[in-house]
Amino acid sequence: MAAFSLTQSRSALGAFYRRLRSRLGAPKAITATAHKIARLFYRMWTTGGQYADPGMDYYEQRYHEQVLNHLRNKARSLGFDLVAQPTAKECVS
């Protein structure tokens, strides 16, 4: 129930759930998110630590960087180089 309640949450766990739901479907995303919550709970329980949610924006930025790194490595393995193009926000400035 805790994992399903993250559907509209603006937390890192909510962003994780929505990303998985779009790719795997709701049942698998709920199970994976519940597993992640259980791991976080266990780590906090055993170490006595506290959970500090980094927020949805931090999670999305980190995921975006992981995707870019994967693309760079894939292009490099195929003998290509990625060249950054200016975005619309950068062109307006």
Secondary structure, 3 states (H helix, E strand, C coil): CCCHHHHHCCCHHHHHHHHHHHHHCHHHHHHHHHHHHHHHHHHHHHHCCCCCCCCHHHHHHHHHHHHHHHHHHHHHHCCCCCCCCCCHHHHHC
